[in-house]
Amino acid sequence: MATIEVENLSKTFGKTVAVDNVSFEAHRGRIFGLLGPNGAGKTTTIRMINYIIPQDSGKITIQGVRVSPKTQKMIGYMPEERGLYKKMKVGEQLMYLAQLKGLDASTAKKQIRYWLERFNASDWHSKVVGELSKGMSQKIQFISTIVHDPEIYIFDEPFSGLDPINSELLKEIIIELREKGKTILFSTHRMEQVEQMCDDICLFNNGKVVLTGNLRSIKKEFGKNTVLLEFQGDGTFLDELDDIRINNRSTNFAEIRILNGLNHQEILKKAMERAEIHKFQLVEPSLNEIFISTVGEDNIKNKEELQS
Amino acid sequence: MSWRQVYLVLRREYITRVKSKGFIAATILVPVGFVVLFGIGILISVWESDITFEIGVIDQTEVLAPSLEELNEERYTDYSDLAEDSLRTLVQQEQITGYIILDEEHITSDKTLELIYSGSGGIQLLNSIQSDMREVIREERLQRAEVSEDIQNIFETSVSLNSRRLTAEGEETEDDTAFFTIVGMAMGFIIFFAIFGYGGYIMRGVIEEKTNRIVEVITSSVKPIELLSGKMAGVGALAITQFGIWIIALVGLSSIAGPLASSMMSDQSAQMEAMGAPEQAEIPAFLDIPTIETSLIVYFILFFLLGYILYSSLFAAIGSAADSETDTQQLMMPVTIPIMLAYFIMFHAWRSPDSMLSVISSLVPFFSPIVMITRIAITEVPFWQIGLSMLLMVLTFVGTMWLSAKIYKVGILSYGGTASFKDIAKWIRQ
């Protein structure tokens, strides 16, 4: 049974259809990536899974139970817009949030102590949050998400705004949670993070799911039709190639997606005529490329974001 | 709705606020501020009653000017030997405030007096001159009519009114209308300020949660309605705590300062009577401070709480729709207007607590907390009116709470810009 099961989910705000007939499943012991440009409906979907806003139609079940205040307690949620009460002490704040998630005071106390120690933050217990540095309060934010030891973790754009150290830390936590057999779902518009971490993905565009499934098999399906090219010299030959799409181009690098079965040897030949080739590799397309070829270049909102 | 969650929210709201420096400072400073304001008010009213001005008199009767000078030497000067033009110059040079020309006709008929003056001094100057003139002219007329001293004394008559209330049970009680008018006004004032004060607390709390971006973390554990009710209850508990402290302090202080205050009051009223202000004669009512009935205090607390819950949910809704505190002004309007109206009606109700306007507006739920309590303190309000107004407030509260919850639910999660009334209408329909 899937841990999170979303079936024909829809949500409309006024005249805008934010989420349109979306279905996907997330499983135990796996990391599920929800991706797509900003405004594609990821956050709305996540909020519905967290029972923060109601869906118009469709069905969401968490471990077989329809979403409700009860399922909220099974989830550790870190929203994109996150924060803490600035005037409260770290310990009080974590205690409050843990109790809201249904923990009793003594269990909460133990958990808080454990996690503060894990993050080398034991002596912050009586500090007021407003006095903490940004990095420190980010750590407290993670702890507040995981302190009640839920089965399911949902992170909305988890890496945005994190400093590099905390980014790495969060990545470690996520991997560790997967190893413990938890279910992790996170959303992002940064494709490379998904490639590094996710087992399963769901691609969103304009409120619709355009592609969902296992990341490896999706990539395999697309075949090895992408060329990674590193070169020295005149790069203008790239502009003369037909039936290709270039992603990630720079002065001495290009990621070339071959369309309509053009022979990759042709590309190599042309490149060699004009420049010195350092690397020529045939690979599976990047997720970014998969996304573009699935929804079509013209249908992507905020395209620049995806390429960042 | 889970009461455990509501309780957790309530407890956090209460504990973090009650421990805050702001709360402690307000608890101490608000009564001090009230006392200072009240004191300054009294001081000013005692002080400014004496203004100096100088009026030149050209007297063709030869009798009025001397009696004016006798009446108030500093105020009136006889310039009968000067021409009118010279007096005009004196006024222009600001040596005298103004001048007046008196002739025989002013005594024999009711010919209108004419004062030529620089325009400064205001209504008080005009009133004083008018009454001075009335006095000297009347005196002169009496003199000429050669009336006896007895009749002259009749004109000095002053009447005082002492009132006693007759209850339905046939008991006569001391009438403390003057005292209770002040109590009623004070209670109305306090509820007025409290609604704004604690409503503002809630509003700022909601905005703070939004700008801190914690609200989404909280709503992943708590339903918006639980969060809203917990907040209202938490701040309500805070209000009760604060009032409790004030009432205890007041009772404690008055047992010490009571005798002291009444001796000061008697000094002051003596002073006022000496200054010839007969309308101040009711001041001695302070001397034996009547006991405030327990029922009045119970009503005060009830109306305070009903007013608080009625308005506080609306303040929370405003907070949820705003993006920052400075953006709340426009959104506040629909809430501020009824409170301000109630405040102005209170001034009317305080003079005539049983007028049609007072009765009807004290039954309007948004006005009741302020207008009704003023009426209850001052007059005998039939129980059906009190009951009806409370019932209507409870019913209205159900409505405002429903409305606020709808706005709040959407508002707390919408970032980036303050909502317009159009947006809010859309949220309600959703």
Boltz contact constraints between the chains, C-beta under 6 A:
constraints:
  - contact:
      token1: [A, 50]
      token2: [B, 220]
      max_distance: 6.0
  - contact:
      token1: [A, 52]
      token2: [B, 219]
      max_distance: 6.0
  - contact:
      token1: [A, 52]
      token2: [B, 220]
      max_distance: 6.0
  - contact:
      token1: [A, 72]
      token2: [B, 221]
      max_distance: 6.0
  - contact:
      token1: [A, 77]
      token2: [B, 220]
      max_distance: 6.0
  - contact:
      token1: [A, 79]
      token2: [B, 216]
      max_distance: 6.0
  - contact:
      token1: [A, 81]
      token2: [B, 213]
      max_distance: 6.0
  - contact:
      token1: [A, 81]
      token2: [B, 216]
      max_distance: 6.0
  - contact:
      token1: [A, 82]
      token2: [B, 213]
      max_distance: 6.0
  - contact:
      token1: [A, 83]
      token2: [B, 212]
      max_distance: 6.0
  - contact:
      token1: [A, 83]
      token2: [B, 213]
      max_distance: 6.0
  - contact:
      token1: [A, 83]
      token2: [B, 214]
      max_distance: 6.0
  - contact:
      token1: [A, 84]
      token2: [B, 214]
      max_distance: 6.0
  - contact:
      token1: [A, 85]
      token2: [B, 214]
      max_distance: 6.0
  - contact:
      token1: [A, 96]
      token2: [B, 12]
      max_distance: 6.0
  - contact:
      token1: [A, 99]
      token2: [B, 8]
      max_distance: 6.0
  - contact:
      token1: [A, 100]
      token2: [B, 8]
      max_distance: 6.0
  - contact:
      token1: [A, 100]
      token2: [B, 221]
      max_distance: 6.0
  - contact:
      token1: [A, 100]
      token2: [B, 222]
      max_distance: 6.0
  - contact:
      token1: [A, 101]
      token2: [B, 221]
      max_distance: 6.0
